[in-house]
C-alpha cells in the first residue's frame, strides 16, 4: 500500500513554518512522535512534542537512528550539530502534526465514518470493519488510537488504495474535539452512547454532549439513539439522521429480545413499517447495544435487512488487548492475533522490542489480509529490522513468496496446520514470541501449545493503566524531578521483569528492590536501569557488586561491612544510598549518628554517595500533617549537613506515592513511586485520577441448589435457612484469598452482580451465594477490579492494600495486557 510522499516544500507550506533545509530532495511518508517507537527513519518526520517530556531533548537520539526531518517549536534549539537534517520551526508541534494530517485527509473523498461516545467506540469500529469489509477496502484506527496524537497518526495512513475509512475519536475535556473533527471530517457520524466515563473534564453532561457532537458538524449522516440525547438542548448535527432505540420510537426500534441458547440472542425490530430480525452471538448488555449500533449503521448505509442479519450473526468477539503470558521452555508469549494490518503489527512489534527478559525475539506472522504486494512485505521487512526481530516464522501462501531473503532467521509454513504438525521442530527456548495473525489462520491453536498450562485463577495486569498512572505522577512532579519506581515484592504481586521492562521503556530513572536476589532477577531479565537494594545483607554484597546493584547504607555496621568488601575487590567510588531515620524508626541513621557517619564518609574513596533519603510515616493522613512537616524539615537539615560534610551534591528523595500527591515540598530531586503505580493512593480518597491496574479473576466449578436449612462449608458456618443457589469457585487461601473473607464478608462479581461468600474459605476454593442470578458453570467470577476494589477488601480485613496485593500466590497465573 503506497503512501503519498510529501516534499520539503509541501511541508513548509502546510506548516506555515520557518524551514531550515539541508536536503531539498528529502521526502516524508511516516510520522514519528515517540523516540522509542521509530519506524522508517529515512522517510520519517519527527515531531518534538511538548507534553510530559519535551520531545526536543530526544532529537539527538532519533538523529542517531537515521531520522533527518524534524518539526520543532523551540526557537533557541541548536540545529548546527545536525548538519544534514531538515528542521521546520512552528508555533506548536502538536498543532503542526494535526494540520498535516488534516491536509492529508482532504486529498481523499471516499466515505469516512467517525465514531465517538463514552464507551464502545473501539468495538463498534472493529465490528463495522468485519461487517463492511466484503465490498470495501477499509482503513481504520489501529486499536484505540483516538487521542489528540492517535487520531492524526491514524488518518495519516489513508491512501488511494482504500475506498472506505473508520476512525474513532475520544476526548477528556472541553476544546479537544474541534481539532479531531478537522482531521477526521467524517461523512458519517456515529454516537455510541453518553455515560459517566471522562466526566471529570466537563462542567456538565450537556457540555460533554455538545463537545462530542462537534465531530459530526459536517457529516451527511448522523446515527444515534435518542436515549442519550433526549435532554440535549442544542441542535443535532447531520443533514440526514438515523435513530435506533430499545422499546421507543426510532428508525430502528428493538421491540423484543429473546435468548436463543447460551450464546445467541434474537432481536426483533420495527424498520420502515415492517418487522425484521437479527441474531446476535453475544449475551451481555454492552455487546447487545454495540451490535444494534452496527445494525443501524448497515441499514442507514442501504444494506438489505436480510443481508445485515446474515453478517451480524457471524460477528466475532474482539480481543482488543495484546496479552503477555508465561510460555513453555522459559519463553514469554505475546498473543495479539485477533487481527492483522501494518499499523497493528508496528504496535505489537514495539511491545516485543520492549521485552528484555530473553536474548531472542521471534515473530510468528500470517498473510496480511487483503494484500498480495511486494511493497507491503518490504515494509514488514523494514519493521523487523527496526524492531530487532531475530526469527520470523511466516505462515501463509502469500507471505512466503516475499520473505525468503529477510535479514533474520526465516522459517516458512503454508498453513497453521503445517506449523502445528511440525511444532516440535521449531524448538522454542528462552525467547519472546509474538503471535500476530489474521483471525482466519486460527493462531489460538499455536498460542495453546506455546503457553504454560497453569492454575485457572488469573491476575490480570493492565499495562495501559499502569502507564497512565506513571504519566499522571510525571505530570505532577514536572520534568526536573527523577522517579524511582518500587518493584520490590514482585512489584507488589504484579510481576518483576514484566513491570520493570515497561518502566524502563517509559524512562523512569531508578528501580528499587528489597533484596539483592530481586535485583539479580531484573538484571538477568535485561534491565539496565540503576537498581537500589533497600535491605542489603553482608552475605549478598558480592552478588550486589557482581550485578552492579546499589546498596542502601542504613547503619555504621553495614557501611563498614560493605567497605571491607570494596577493599578486597579493589573498587572505588561505588554508588551507595544513605538512609536517614527522620521518624519512622525502622532503618536509617539518627540525627545523633550523623557526625560519626560523616567521619567515615569524608575522604572515603571507596564509596560515592549517590543519594540520601528517608521515609515519610503518614504522608497520606491529614491527622499527622504536623509530624510530616517535621520530617521534611529534619530531612532538609540532615541532608544539608551531609552535603556540607562531603563537599559534593547528591540526589535527595523522601516522597512516596501519597507524598508526591500531598507534599510538593517533599519531592526534591527524586520521588519514590510505589503502590500509586497500581492505582492505589489513599491521598485521593474516592475521587482518584488513577486507573485500576490489577484484576483478580476466577471461574465457577459447580453450581448447586441448597435445600432450606442446609449449611455450606467447614464447621457448618454457611447458613441457608431459606435455601438457595451456591457456586463453588476456583480460589482459596492458598491463592491469597484471605480466610477472613468467609461467611459473607468477602464479595465477588458474577455477571455484573455483587454476591457474598458463604461458609469458610477453603485452601483451593470457596463458595458464593448466587441465589437469583442466572449463572452457569464456567462463568467468569471477578474477585477484585475497579468495582470491588483492593482498598475495600483491605478495609474488610483491617489491613492495607499492600498486603492484599502481595499476598496473591505465585501459583496464580499473571496475564499482562496492552490495549
Secondary structure, DSSP 8 states (H G I E B T S, - for coil): -----EEHHHHHHHHT-EEE-S-TT-EE-EEE--TTS---GGGEEEE--BSSSBGGGGHHHHHHTT--EEEE--TT---TT-TT-EEEE-S-HHHHHHHHHHHHHTT--SEEEEEE-SS-HHHHHHHHHHHHGGG--EEE-STT--STTHHHHHHTT--TT-SEEEEE---SSTTSHHHHHHHH--SEEEE----STTGGGSSSHHHHHHHHHGGGTT-SEEEE-GGGTTT--S----SEEEEEEESS-SSEEEEEEEE-SSS-EEEEEEETTEEEEEEES--SHHHHHHHHHHHHHHHHTT--HHHHHHHHHT------SEEEEEBGGG-EEEE--S---HHHHHHHHHHHHH--SSS-EEEEEE--TT---HHHHHHHHHHHHHTT--EEEEESTTGGGT-TT-SSEEEEESSHHHHHHTGGGG---S-EEEEE--GGG-THHHHHHHB----S-EEEEEHHHHHHHHHHHHHHH-TTSEEEEE-HHHHHTT-SHHHHHHHHHTT-SEEEESSHHHHHHHHHTT--SEEEESS--GGGHHHHHHTT-EEEE-SHHHHHHHHHHHHHTT--SEEEEEEB-SS--SSSB-GGGHHHHHHHHTT-SSEEEEEEE---SSTT-GGGHHHHHHHHHHHHHHHHHHHHHHTS--EEE---HHHHHH-GGG-TTEEEE-GGGGT--GGGTT--S----EEEEEEEEEEEEE-TT-EESGGG-EE-TT-EEEEEES--GGGT--GGGTTTTSEEEETTEEEEB-S---SS-EEEE-TT----TT-EEEEESSSS-HHHHHHHTTS-HHHHHHTS-TTSEEEEEE-
